[in-house]
Amino acid sequence: MDSETDMIRAIVTDIEGTTSSLSFVKDVLFPYARQRIGAFVREQGAQPAVRAQLAAVSTAVGHPLTDDAAVAELVRWIDEDQKITPLKALQGMIWEAGYRSGDFRGHVYEDAVRRLREWKDQGLALYVFSSGSVHAQKLLFGYSACGDLTPLFSGYFDTTIGAKREAESYRHIALNIGIPSGEILFLSDIREELDAAQTAGLRTCWLVRDGALPANSPHPVALDFSEITLPR
């Protein structure tokens, strides 16, 4: 393996603002799901996978909900950008129809695609950790404007493993991957996520695609994937 990667054996990347545009998620995916979630529940609510997530909505609010009340709660969560697992699961189901029908393609920055392919060729294991469901993650990369990128990744993690701003989540990821934390690099555009990963012992890199570069950052900073230097 190239000497540059001797100390890093795996890379875990965030999606929003890191591999992919925030505007794609907030301006395309979220409104698409919000507009369709009521009809989706009415039409698919009897399906076991959908029913399980509706039950999880009731559990999250602490009391039973009718389907209409559950939809109202889900819409509120979308508007508040809540990272709640049943919402993310149902959004993924709705987005699948959009991807399959060609309503949109997953956005992935070209610099990210290029570097991910390079790292894969170098023998690094690549993983995704996003607040979006694993299903939604696979759809975004599988139906990307750059083609099917899912063969690049060895695995995916979502909030079922823990919150993205909690160090324990990253400890669980390292155990799941089976690689020491210090040999894993985590990429994100969110300081609090990077802080949590660093607390868990992972190496970190802060993607700052827009806005001013942070001063005195406790994390290495890169404007895009081409600027990422793998720690030795």
N, C-alpha and C positions, 0 to 999 in steps of 0.2 A: 504494500500500500504506500502511496505517496507520503513522504515524511510530514507534510502539512497536516495529514489526518491521523497521525499515529495516536494522538491523545483523545480523539473524538471517534466513537464507533457508531453513534446514532444521532440523528437530528429529529427533533420534534418541533413542528411548526404550527402556529396559529393560522387562521384563514383571514378573517376580516382585517383589512388594513395591513396585512402581512404578505400573504400570497395573492390576495384578491382585493379589489376595490371595495371600500366601505359603501360607496354609493350603489354598487350592484346589489348588495344585501339590503340596504335600507330603502333604496328607491325602486328596486325591481322585485326582489323576492318577498320582502315584508308586505308591500301593498297587494301583491298577487295573492298571498295566503289570506290576508285580511278580507279581501273582497269575496273570496270563495269559501271561507271556513263554514259559514252557516249552511250553504247548500251541500257542502261535503258531509257534514254531520248528518243532515237529513237523509242524504242518499246512501251513505256508507256506515251510518251509526250502528247497524246490526252486525257489522263485521267484527269478529273477536278482537282483532288488533286495535280497531278504532274504539270499541267498547272499553277495552282495558285502559286506554289513555283517558277516556272520559271519566272513568272511575278514579283515575289518578288525579284528575282535576278536582273532583269532590274531596278526595283525601287532602289535597293541598290546601283547600279553603276550610277544611275541618267539618263539613256537613254535606249531606247528599244534595245534589243539584239535578234539576231537570236538564234535558239536552239543551233547551233554549237558554237556560241560566248558565250552563257550562260554556256555550258559545259566547255569551255576553262577557263572561270572565276571561275567556281566551282572547277576545278582541281587546279587552282592557289590558291584558298582559302584553299583547303586540304593541299597543300604543305606548306602553310604559317601557318597552324593550326589556321585558323580564326574561331572565335566563332560567326558565322553569321547564323541567324535563318533559312533561306531557305536552306542553305547547310546542317544544322543539320537535317532538316526535310527530305530532299531527301536521305541523308545517312541512316536514319532510315528505309526508304522504301526499300533500297537496302539490308540492313542488315537483314531485316525480311526474305527475300528469303534465305539468308545464314543460319540463325538459323533454319528455317523450313526444309531445305534440309539436315541439320546435318553437314554442312561444318565446323562449330565451335560451341562451347558452351560458354556461358557467364562465365567469370572468376570472382569469388567472394572468398575472403580469408576466410578460415575456421574459423579463430578467429572472423571475422565479422559476419558470419552466426550464430555462437554459441551465441554471445552477443546480436545480434538483436533478436534472438528467446527468450532469457532471458528477454530482455526489453519488448518485446511484451507480454510475460506471466505475467510480473509485472504490466501491464496495461498502459504502455507508448504508446503514439501515435508516429508512425514512418513515416518520410517523406524523400523524395529524392529531392535534388536541384543540377542539373548538367547542364553543357552547352550543352550536348546532348539532343535531343528532348525527350519529355515525351514518345513518341512512342518507341524510342531507349532504354530509361531507362527500360521500361516494358519488352522489348525483352531480354535485358541482364539478368534481374532478373528472367524472366519467363522461359528462356531457359538456366539457369545456370547449371554448372557442379554439383551443389548441389541440383538440382531439381527446381521446381517452387517456387520461394521465394516471388512472388507478394502478397500472402495473408498477409505478414508481414506488408505491407505498407498501410497507410491511404490516401496517396496522393503523387503527383509528381509535381515538378516545373522545368521549363527550362527557357531559356533566353526570352521567351515571357513575363515573369513577371519582367524582368530587368537583367542587367549585374551582374555577380557574384562578382564584385569588387566595387559595389555601395551600400551604406547603404540603400538606398530607396528600393532596391529589397527585403531586409530582413524585412523591415517594412511592405511591401506588403504581404510577406509570413506570418508574424505573424497575420496580419489582416485576411488573408484568412483562416488560421488555427483556429483563434478565441481564441487564448491563449496569455496572456501577454508575451512580448518579454523576460522578465527575467525568464520565466519558460520554455524557449526553449533552448536546447543545439544544437549548430551547430558544425559538425565535418568536417574537411578539412585538406589537406596537403599543402594548399597554404596560406601563411601569409597574403597576401592582401585581400583574401576572408574573413579570420578570422577577420581582422581589420575592414572590412566593417560591418560584422555581429555584432561585439562588439560595434561599433558606433551606431548601431540600437538597442542596448540594449540586444542582445542575449548573452547567455553564450557560451563559445567556448572551443574547444579542438583541438590541433594541432597534427595530425598524422604524425609522422616522421618514416616511415618504412625503409628508406635507408638514408645513409649519416650521417653526424655529427649532434648531438642534438644542437639546437640553444641555445646560451647563453643569459641569461637575457630575456627570452621570456615573452611577455605580455600575453601570452595564456598558459594554462596548456598543457603539452606535454605528448604524449603517443607513444610508439613504435608500438603498435597494439591495437586492441579493448579490449584485456584482461587487459590492463593497464589503461583503461579509468575509472576514478572515477567521478561519477555524483555529481555535486555541490549540497550542502545542502542550 
